[in-house]
Amino acid sequence: MGCGRCEIVCSKAWRKAEDREKSAIRIGPDGRGGYAIAVCDQCGDCMAMCQAMALARAADGVVQLNQKDCVGCLICVGECVRDFMFWHDELPAPFKCTACGLCVGECPGGALEIVDG
């Protein structure tokens, strides 16, 4: 539907702001008249790129960013081939989806789900 409710719930929950640019999920046109969802698929490629070793896979399989270890170099943002690592100049570190599922519960069209890999 492209309503953006998932973006708003994400930014409010994690960044305490109703700002789609601070969301770890992005919705945009797919070029065919519909919408595409851009959200981290937890591939883990970013972990090898991080020279500060601030990215690691948690026991549940989700790639997490430790903000205390992050040096803000943004290599992870620039090198993510899927463009799922985000940055906003008002935030202290890059960010990505943590598979919390809040967006799934808020999607009125049922377009989102968490799938174990």
C-alpha positions, -999 to +999 in steps of 0.1 A: +000+000+000+029+023+006+013+039+037+046+042+056+031+031+089+060+007+093+085+035+089+068+056+114+065+029+141+101+020+136+114+056+139+092+063+169+103+031+187+140+033+181+148+070+174+120+086+195+110+106+164+082+104+138+107+106+109+107+082+080+144+090+074+152+076+108+135+043+102+154+010+096+128+000+070+121+020+039+092+018+015+094+032-020+082+028-056+092-004-072+091+010-108+061-011-117+034+009-100+037-008-067+060-005-037+092-021-026+103-028+009+140-022+018+149-039+051+180-058+062+179-095+054+206-102+080+231-115+054+260-104+076+282-090+049+286-058+068+303-076+097+334-083+076+336-047+065+335-032+100+371-024+110+359-015+145+342-049+148+311-031+160+288-055+140+282-090+152+256-118+148+235-124+180+224-158+191+191-153+173+208-147+140+202-110+138+232-088+130+235-062+157+255-029+158+272-021+191+271+017+192+298+019+218+323+002+195+312+020+164+337+047+152+312+063+128+333+057+097+301+047+077+320+020+057+291-003+065+266+022+050+287+027+018+295-010+013+261-026+019+252-038-016+216-040-007+214-004+008+200-018+041+224+000+064+212+036+071+226+068+083+211+101+095+232+131+104+212+137+136+221+102+149+254+091+165+258+059+146+245+041+115+215+018+120+198-012+105+168-034+111+170-055+143+141-077+134+121-065+164+088-071+145+071-039+155+065-031+118+049-064+112+022-058+138+015-023+124+012-032+087-025-028+077-019-047+045-001-077+060+029-072+037+055-078+063+066-108+082+096-121+101+110-153+086+136-175+103+165-179+079 
